[in-house]
């Protein structure tokens, strides 16, 4: 069975001295539960695994009782024990309960290590900031990369561009209609309905769904809030749109990349360049067949740029850098990466016709920047998505 790098990371953390709660967060259906179970089963420590996925069972009292069961297992074995709780965000007031029991175990020196998983980064983030500051570390479970999909499922580059990185959907790639239904009913709708609408006050849920569909279709393109308002019905104002886009970003679905500028206020005021977190969300929203989408140079170009953008967004969370884009007049750079004092500008040769030379103008303005072009002879698209290039030199 294929094991992601996350499994090794988790095993390494479980072997360390008890000091932090390990929290695994990421998009739905990205393999968080599988990774936890693989790490638990391949380790040598006794473990107690529970899931809060049952809405009837997952109460605060239930969580307290299960924690006591984990303590009893630790006492019985006399060894360090792992307590893993899946989908923790479904337990009401979970963070205060976890804080109470974790602190009790710390005071009593009970060697119970805790792993939490959660699909809703909105509620996970809220719980962490409310109660658990200084007590946790986060491990990210992003969408699967091209390298992982190639190794696990035998994907070609074009397979990955169209079907993206949801492992559960891989078995359906020979039936596009069935694959699209799976993406819609098992990923898109549950994410919006359960990870966004139930966790945050959204006064216009239909607008949020429309914003996702529009943004996914226009992925890798700049779209001002004024233009977005012109395309959508029942729009309140740009503040509402910006808030809904922020919620979609926290749900690992769609974000708006800011335009790079030395002045932070200019970044925040810029029109967003929309970007999906996985190309499957774009191809699903487009509704086009694989043959039509990959056969159209313009559409394929945006798909390639979205694949590069999604790859960079996934790496940015793990490696701690920020992703922007840049344009001044007719000069444009597809992606700008910043990490500490390092600056990298990336252009993507995607097959669609567009003005080139933006990186040269960017270099004139920011001489310290590292430049490279994905899709060129020296930086092939496939090698880039396989992770063969150092982003910061």
C-alpha positions in Angstrom: 0.0 0.0 0.0 1.3 3.5 -0.9 2.4 5.6 2.0 2.6 9.4 1.8 5.5 11.3 3.4 2.9 12.4 6.0 3.0 8.8 7.4 6.8 9.1 8.1 6.4 12.6 9.6 3.7 11.3 11.9 5.7 8.2 13.0 8.7 10.5 13.7 6.6 12.7 15.9 5.1 9.8 17.8 8.6 8.6 18.7 9.5 12.0 20.2 9.0 12.9 23.8 5.5 13.9 24.7 5.3 17.7 24.3 2.8 18.7 21.7 -0.6 17.6 20.4 -0.2 16.7 16.7 -3.0 18.1 14.5 -3.4 16.9 11.0 -5.5 19.2 8.8 -6.2 19.4 5.1 -8.9 19.1 2.5 -11.6 16.4 2.6 -10.7 13.0 1.0 -7.0 13.8 1.0 -6.1 10.7 3.0 -5.7 12.0 6.6 -7.4 9.0 8.2 -5.5 6.5 6.1 -2.2 8.2 7.0 -3.0 8.1 10.7 -4.0 4.5 10.6 -0.9 3.5 8.6 1.3 5.3 11.1 -0.4 3.7 14.1 -0.3 0.2 12.7 3.3 0.4 11.7 4.5 1.8 15.0 5.3 -0.1 18.2 3.3 1.9 20.7 -0.2 0.8 21.8 -2.9 3.1 20.5 -6.6 3.9 20.9 -8.3 5.3 17.8 -11.8 6.9 17.7 -13.8 8.8 15.1 -16.1 11.7 15.8 -17.8 11.2 12.4 -21.0 10.0 14.0 -23.1 13.1 14.8 -25.0 11.2 17.5 -22.0 9.9 19.4 -19.7 12.9 19.1 -20.7 14.9 22.2 -18.5 16.5 24.8 -19.5 13.7 27.2 -18.6 11.1 24.7 -15.1 12.6 24.1 -14.5 12.7 27.9 -15.5 9.0 28.2 -13.3 8.0 25.3 -10.3 9.9 26.8 -10.7 7.9 30.0 -10.7 4.7 27.9 -7.4 5.8 26.4 -6.0 6.4 29.8 -7.1 3.0 31.0 -5.2 1.4 28.0 -2.1 3.3 28.9 -2.4 2.2 32.5 -2.9 -1.4 31.5 0.1 -1.5 29.2 2.3 0.7 31.3 3.7 2.2 28.1 3.5 5.4 26.1 0.1 5.2 24.3 -1.2 7.1 21.3 -4.7 8.5 21.4 -6.0 9.4 17.9 -9.2 11.3 17.4 -10.5 11.6 13.8 -12.7 14.5 12.6 -12.3 16.3 16.0 -14.1 19.5 14.7 -17.4 17.7 14.9 -17.4 17.6 18.7 -18.9 20.8 20.1 -16.4 22.8 22.2 -13.8 20.3 21.4 -10.8 22.6 22.0 -11.8 23.3 25.6 -12.3 19.6 26.3 -9.0 18.7 24.8 -7.2 21.4 26.7 -8.7 20.2 30.0 -7.7 16.5 29.6 -4.3 17.3 28.0 -3.4 19.6 30.9 -4.5 17.0 33.4 -2.3 14.4 31.7 0.6 16.8 31.7 0.2 17.5 35.5 -0.1 13.9 36.3 2.7 12.9 33.9 0.4 10.4 32.1 2.3 9.4 28.9 -0.7 9.7 26.6 0.2 11.3 23.2 -2.6 12.8 21.2 -3.2 13.0 17.5 -6.2 15.0 16.1 -7.4 15.2 12.5 -9.9 17.7 11.0 -11.2 18.5 7.6 -12.6 21.9 8.5 -9.6 24.2 8.8 -12.1 26.9 9.7 -13.2 25.3 13.0 -9.8 23.8 13.6 -8.2 27.2 13.5 -10.9 28.7 15.7 -10.4 26.0 18.3 -6.7 26.4 18.3 -6.7 30.2 18.8 -9.3 29.9 21.5 -7.9 27.3 23.8 -4.8 25.4 22.7 -2.1 28.0 22.1 1.4 26.6 22.7 0.1 23.1 23.0 0.1 21.9 19.4 1.9 21.4 16.1 0.2 21.2 12.7 0.9 18.6 10.0 -0.7 19.4 6.6 -2.3 16.8 4.4 -2.6 18.6 1.1 -4.1 17.3 -2.2 -2.0 14.6 -3.6 0.9 15.7 -5.8 1.6 14.5 -9.4 4.6 12.5 -8.0 2.3 10.7 -5.5 -0.5 10.1 -8.1 2.0 8.7 -10.6 3.5 6.4 -8.0 0.2 5.2 -6.5 -2.2 5.2 -9.5 0.0 5.3 -12.6 -1.2 8.7 -13.6 0.3 10.4 -16.7 0.8 14.1 -16.7 -2.5 14.7 -18.6 -4.3 12.4 -16.2 -3.1 14.5 -13.3 -4.0 17.8 -15.0 -7.6 16.7 -15.6 -8.3 14.5 -12.6 -6.2 16.2 -10.0 -5.1 14.9 -6.6 -8.1 13.3 -4.8 -7.0 9.7 -4.3 -10.5 8.3 -3.8 -11.5 9.5 -7.3 -8.6 7.8 -9.1 -10.5 4.5 -9.6 -13.1 6.4 -11.7 -10.8 8.0 -14.2 -12.1 5.7 -17.0 -15.6 7.0 -16.5 -15.6 10.9 -16.7 -19.3 11.3 -15.9 -19.1 9.0 -12.8 -15.9 10.8 -11.7 -17.6 14.2 -12.0 -20.6 13.0 -9.9 -18.1 11.8 -7.2 -16.3 15.1 -7.1 -19.6 17.0 -6.8 -21.4 14.8 -4.3 -18.4 13.6 -2.2 -16.1 16.6 -2.2 -17.5 19.9 -3.4 -20.9 19.9 -1.8 -19.9 18.3 1.5 -17.0 20.8 1.8 -19.3 23.8 1.2 -22.2 22.4 3.3 -20.3 21.0 6.2 -16.9 22.7 6.4 -18.1 26.3 5.5 -21.8 26.9 5.9 -22.2 25.0 9.2 -19.1 26.6 10.7 -19.4 30.2 9.8 -22.3 32.7 9.4 -23.0 32.9 5.7 -26.0 34.9 4.9 -26.1 34.1 1.2 -25.1 30.4 0.7 -26.2 30.5 -2.9 -23.8 33.3 -3.5 -20.9 31.4 -1.9 -21.6 28.4 -4.1 -21.8 30.6 -7.2 -18.5 32.3 -6.3 -16.8 28.9 -6.0 -18.1 27.8 -9.4 -17.2 31.1 -11.1 -13.8 31.2 -9.4 -13.0 27.6 -10.4 -13.9 28.2 -14.0 -11.7 31.3 -14.1 -8.8 29.7 -12.2 -5.4 31.2 -13.1 -7.0 34.4 -14.3 -7.2 37.9 -12.8 -10.8 38.9 -12.0 -11.6 42.1 -10.1 -14.3 42.1 -7.5 -16.2 44.5 -9.8 -16.2 42.0 -12.6 -17.1 39.2 -10.2 -20.1 41.2 -9.1 -21.1 41.7 -12.7 -21.2 37.9 -13.2 -23.1 36.9 -10.1 -26.6 37.6 -9.0 -27.6 38.7 -5.5 -24.2 40.2 -4.7 -24.0 42.4 -1.7 -20.7 44.2 -1.9 -17.0 43.6 -2.4 -16.5 43.1 1.3 -18.9 40.1 1.3 -17.2 38.6 -1.8 -13.7 39.0 -0.2 -15.1 37.3 3.0 -16.6 34.4 1.1 -13.4 34.0 -0.9 -11.5 33.8 2.4 -13.8 31.1 3.6 -13.3 29.1 0.5 -9.5 29.4 0.9 -9.7 28.1 4.5 -11.7 25.2 3.1 -8.8 24.4 0.7 -11.0 25.0 -2.4 -10.3 28.4 -4.0 -8.2 31.4 -3.2 -7.4 34.8 -4.6 -3.7 35.4 -5.0 -2.7 39.0 -4.2 -0.5 41.1 -6.5 3.1 41.3 -5.3 4.2 44.7 -4.0 6.7 46.0 -1.5 3.7 47.9 0.0 1.5 45.5 1.9 -1.5 47.7 1.6 -1.2 47.6 -2.2 -1.2 43.8 -2.0 -4.5 43.7 -0.1 -6.2 46.2 -2.4 -5.2 44.4 -5.7 -7.6 42.4 -7.8 -7.2 38.7 -7.0 -5.8 36.1 -9.4 -8.2 33.2 -8.7 -6.6 29.8 -8.1 -8.0 26.4 -7.2 -6.2 24.2 -4.7 -6.6 21.2 -7.0 -7.2 21.1 -10.8 -10.1 18.6 -10.4 -12.1 21.5 -8.9 -11.5 23.4 -12.1 -12.3 20.6 -14.5 -15.4 19.7 -12.6 -16.7 23.2 -12.7 -15.9 23.6 -16.4 -18.0 20.7 -17.2 -16.0 19.9 -20.3 -14.8 16.5 -21.4 -11.1 15.7 -21.0 -10.7 15.7 -24.8 -12.3 19.1 -25.3 -10.5 20.7 -22.3 -7.0 19.4 -23.1 -7.5 20.0 -26.8 -8.2 23.8 -26.4 -4.9 25.7 -26.1 -6.4 28.5 -24.0 -8.3 26.2 -21.6 -5.4 23.8 -21.3 -3.1 26.8 -20.7 -5.1 27.9 -17.7 -5.3 24.3 -16.5 -1.5 24.0 -16.6 -1.1 27.3 -14.8 -3.6 26.2 -12.2 -1.7 22.9 -11.7 1.5 24.9 -11.1 -0.3 27.3 -8.7 -1.9 24.4 -6.8 1.5 22.8 -6.4 3.0 26.0 -5.1 0.1 26.5 -2.6 0.6 23.0 -1.3 4.3 23.5 -0.8 3.9 26.9 0.7 2.0 25.6 3.7 4.7 23.0 4.5 7.7 25.1 3.7 6.5 28.5 5.0 6.6 30.8 1.9 4.0 33.1 0.4 2.6 32.9 -3.2 1.7 36.1 -5.2 1.5 37.2 -8.8 2.7 40.4 -10.4 1.7 42.8 -13.2 2.5 46.3 -14.1 0.9 47.6 -17.2 1.4 44.9 -19.8 4.2 43.1 -18.0 3.1 40.1 -16.0 4.7 37.3 -13.9 2.5 34.2 -13.2 3.8 33.6 -9.7 6.0 35.4 -7.2 7.3 33.5 -4.1 8.6 35.2 -1.0 10.4 33.5 1.9 12.3 35.6 4.4 14.4 37.8 2.2 14.3 35.5 -0.8 12.3 36.3 -3.9 11.5 34.0 -6.9 9.6 34.9 -10.0 8.0 32.0 -12.1 6.6 32.2 -15.6 4.6 29.3 -17.0 4.8 28.3 -20.7 1.4 26.7 -20.9 0.7 26.6 -24.7 -1.8 29.5 -24.7 -0.8 32.8 -26.3 0.3 35.4 -23.9 2.7 38.3 -23.6 6.2 37.2 -22.6 9.1 39.0 -21.0 7.4 39.9 -17.7 10.1 38.3 -15.7 12.7 40.5 -17.4 10.9 43.6 -16.3 10.4 42.1 -12.8 14.1 41.4 -12.6 14.8 45.1 -13.4 12.6 46.2 -10.6 13.7 43.5 -8.2 17.4 42.6 -9.1 17.7 40.1 -6.2 14.9 37.9 -7.6 15.6 34.4 -8.9 13.8 33.8 -12.3 12.8 30.6 -14.1 10.2 29.5 -16.6 8.2 26.3 -16.1 7.8 24.6 -19.4 11.1 25.7 -20.8 13.9 23.4 -21.9 15.6 23.8 -18.6 12.5 23.6 -16.4 10.1 21.1 -17.8 6.5 21.1 -16.5 6.6 17.4 -15.6 9.9 17.7 -13.7 8.6 20.8 -11.9 5.5 19.1 -10.7 7.6 16.1 -9.7 9.5 18.4 -7.3 12.9 18.3 -8.9 13.6 22.0 -8.7 14.7 24.2 -5.7 12.3 27.1 -5.6 14.7 29.5 -4.0 18.1 28.4 -5.4 
